[in-house]
Amino acid sequence: MKTTPLARLVENAIEDVKGLDLRFIDVRDLTTITDYMVVCTGTSNRHVKSVADNVIARAKAAGYRPLGVEGLDAGEWVLVDLGDVVVHVMQVQTRAFYQLEKLWDVPPPSRPETVKAPKRGKGKPRKRK
């Protein structure tokens, strides 16, 4: 799944600083906002910030400029928007509470099937009694 250079970069950046429970979710069929949602866990505020900082630094070094970063001051949940990849680094309690995996890891919507009109009976209509 992690076939894009940016996705591989994010994976390596998270693993370098021991981000836990790394999960890539392919959302290309669900939204036009991004291609992949990445969710991982940090063990403390400092660890969450460290993981997010490493993702940002590695992305910038490779020429990917983050479109936005939210939550870096608090360190409970940091979102790093890299365009095609959106990274969520969360503490254990926050991740358990919001359950982003359940929100985004759903099958894509199916195409509506064509509905056939009911067949009409042949002959004369019935009379009501």
Beta strands, then each sheet from edge to edge (+ up, - down):
strand 1: 20-26
strand 2: 36-42
strand 3: 68-70
strand 4: 77-81
strand 5: 85-91
sheet 1: 1+ 2- 5- 4+ 3-
end
